[in-house]
């Protein structure tokens, strides 16, 4: 990853469950079409170093259609059309802060400012959502949450949907803020996602630390 995450996660990469996961992924990438590209699996960590995290957004698993996933949850590569969940996230951003997003759907500007955009499961087969569930990624991302929980600097955890909320139990330090809402997919966005004001609430909390986020895209 080329930053402090390497030191923090070094022992995790040596554990039996991760070695099994790695062997599974090696076979998958050889025999199947898997997203994201193997060189982009850890992009969330590459763009947002541990010490720089201001907010965390947790997704389920990567987009499973061609050309979309690039290692940041809810984000798509430049030039790709926006998936429905991302459209709803950007609608909420506009309703909350009046920020109108550009045509592209890349959330790299957020990641570069300290928004860790991580999925609970970091890989997926083409056209098969949840196909890499229960292969070991959940153990790995639980460890990431535990490490973030230990951080002394306050941060915001934005949990959309049941899978993300399940990670919330790992955030036990009271100096962090947890914001919860329904998943932004069309199936649930109108049942508890819209109107959550996640972006303004995040900055209201971070303002005390002088580490606010410019949510413009």
C-alpha positions in Angstrom: 0.0 0.0 0.0 3.0 2.2 0.4 2.1 3.9 3.7 1.5 3.2 7.4 -1.2 0.6 6.6 1.6 -1.7 5.6 3.0 -1.8 9.1 -0.4 -2.0 10.8 -1.7 -4.9 8.7 1.6 -6.8 8.2 0.7 -9.5 10.8 -2.8 -9.8 9.3 -1.4 -10.7 5.9 0.5 -13.6 7.6 -2.5 -15.2 9.3 -4.0 -18.5 8.2 -7.4 -17.1 7.1 -5.7 -14.5 4.9 -3.4 -17.0 3.3 -6.4 -19.1 2.4 -8.2 -16.1 1.0 -5.1 -15.2 -1.1 -5.1 -18.8 -2.5 -8.8 -18.5 -3.3 -8.3 -15.2 -5.0 -5.4 -16.5 -7.1 -7.6 -19.2 -8.5 -10.5 -16.8 -9.0 -8.4 -14.3 -11.0 -7.1 -17.1 -13.1 -10.4 -18.8 -13.9 -13.0 -16.1 -13.6 -13.5 -12.4 -14.3 -13.1 -10.6 -10.9 -13.5 -7.0 -9.9 -11.7 -4.8 -9.3 -8.4 -5.5 -11.1 -6.0 -7.2 -8.7 -3.8 -4.1 -8.7 -6.7 -2.0 -7.4 -8.0 -4.2 -4.6 -6.4 -2.0 -1.9 -6.9 1.4 -3.5 -8.9 2.6 -0.5 -5.9 2.2 1.7 -3.5 3.6 -0.9 -5.5 6.8 -1.3 -6.2 7.3 2.4 -3.4 6.5 4.9 -4.4 5.5 8.5 -3.3 8.7 10.1 -5.2 10.8 7.5 -8.6 9.2 8.0 -11.3 11.7 8.9 -14.4 9.7 7.9 -15.2 6.2 6.9 -17.9 5.1 4.4 -18.5 1.3 4.3 -20.0 -0.5 1.3 -21.0 -4.1 0.8 -18.8 -5.4 -2.0 -17.5 -3.9 -5.3 -19.6 -3.2 -8.3 -19.9 -6.4 -10.4 -20.4 -4.9 -13.9 -17.5 -4.3 -16.3 -15.3 -1.2 -15.9 -17.0 0.1 -12.7 -15.1 -1.0 -9.6 -11.7 0.4 -8.8 -11.2 -0.3 -5.1 -13.2 2.6 -3.6 -16.7 1.8 -2.4 -19.6 3.4 -4.3 -17.0 5.1 -6.7 -16.7 4.3 -10.4 -13.9 4.9 -12.8 -13.9 8.2 -14.8 -16.0 7.8 -17.9 -18.4 5.3 -16.5 -22.1 6.0 -15.9 -23.2 6.4 -12.3 -24.8 3.4 -10.7 -28.2 4.0 -8.9 -26.7 3.9 -5.4 -24.1 6.6 -6.3 -26.8 8.7 -8.0 -28.7 8.6 -4.7 -25.6 9.5 -2.7 -25.0 12.5 -4.9 -28.7 13.5 -4.7 -28.4 13.5 -0.9 -25.1 15.5 -1.1 -27.0 18.2 -3.2 -30.0 18.2 -0.8 -27.7 18.5 2.2 -25.0 20.9 1.1 -26.2 22.2 -2.3 -23.1 20.6 -4.0 -23.8 19.5 -7.5 -21.5 16.7 -8.6 -19.7 16.7 -11.9 -20.6 14.3 -14.7 -18.1 11.5 -13.6 -18.7 9.2 -10.7 -15.2 9.0 -9.2 -15.0 9.7 -5.5 -11.2 9.9 -5.5 -11.3 13.6 -4.4 -13.0 12.4 -1.2 -10.4 9.6 -0.6 -7.6 12.1 -1.1 -9.0 14.2 1.7 -9.3 11.5 4.3 -12.5 9.6 3.5 -11.8 5.9 3.7 -14.1 4.3 1.1 -14.0 0.7 2.0 -16.2 -2.3 1.2 -16.8 -5.1 3.7 -15.7 -7.5 1.0 -13.0 -6.2 -1.4 -13.5 -8.4 -4.5 -16.4 -9.9 -6.5 -17.0 -12.1 -9.6 -18.4 -10.4 -12.6 -22.2 -10.4 -12.5 -22.4 -12.2 -9.1 -22.9 -9.8 -6.1 -21.8 -11.3 -2.8 -19.9 -14.1 -4.6 -16.8 -13.5 -2.5 -18.7 -13.3 0.8 -17.5 -15.4 3.7 -14.2 -16.1 2.1 -12.2 -14.1 4.7 -12.5 -10.5 3.7 -14.9 -9.8 6.5 -12.3 -10.8 9.1 -9.8 -8.5 7.4 -12.1 -5.5 7.3 -13.2 -6.1 10.9 -9.5 -5.8 11.8 -9.4 -2.5 9.9 -12.3 -1.2 11.9 -10.7 -2.2 15.1 -7.5 -0.4 14.2 -9.5 2.7 13.3 -11.4 2.5 16.5 -8.1 2.7 18.4 -7.2 6.0 16.8 -7.1 8.9 19.3 -8.1 11.5 16.6 -11.9 11.6 16.4 -13.4 10.4 13.1 -16.8 9.8 11.6 -18.2 6.4 10.6 -20.9 6.6 8.0 -22.9 3.3 8.0 -25.4 2.8 5.2 -27.4 -0.4 5.4 -27.3 -3.5 7.5 -24.0 -4.9 6.4 -22.3 -1.6 7.2 -24.2 -1.3 10.5 -22.8 -4.7 11.5 -19.3 -3.1 11.5 -20.5 -0.4 13.9 -20.3 -2.8 16.8 -16.5 -2.6 16.5 -16.5 1.2 17.0 -16.5 1.4 20.8 -14.5 4.6 21.6 -17.0 7.4 22.4 -14.9 10.1 20.9 -15.8 8.8 17.4 -19.2 9.7 15.7 -21.4 7.0 14.1 -24.0 8.1 11.5 -26.4 5.4 10.4 -28.9 5.3 7.5 -30.5 2.9 5.1 -28.6 1.7 2.1 -28.6 4.2 -0.8 -29.9 1.6 -3.3 -33.2 2.4 -5.0 -34.8 -0.4 -2.9 -34.2 1.3 0.4 -33.1 4.9 -0.2 -36.6 6.3 0.5 -36.8 4.3 3.7 -34.2 6.0 5.8 -31.3 7.2 3.6 -32.6 10.4 2.2 -32.6 13.3 4.6 -29.8 11.9 6.8 -27.6 15.0 6.2 -24.5 12.8 6.6 -22.1 15.2 4.9 -23.0 18.3 6.9 -23.2 16.3 10.2 -19.7 14.9 9.4 -18.3 18.4 9.0 -20.1 19.8 12.1 -18.3 17.1 14.1 -14.9 17.5 12.4 -15.0 21.3 12.7 -13.9 20.9 16.3 -10.7 19.3 15.1 -10.1 21.7 12.2 -10.1 18.7 9.8 -13.3 19.3 7.7 -13.9 17.8 4.3 -14.6 19.6 1.1 -17.3 17.3 -0.4 -17.2 18.9 -3.8 -16.6 16.6 -6.8 
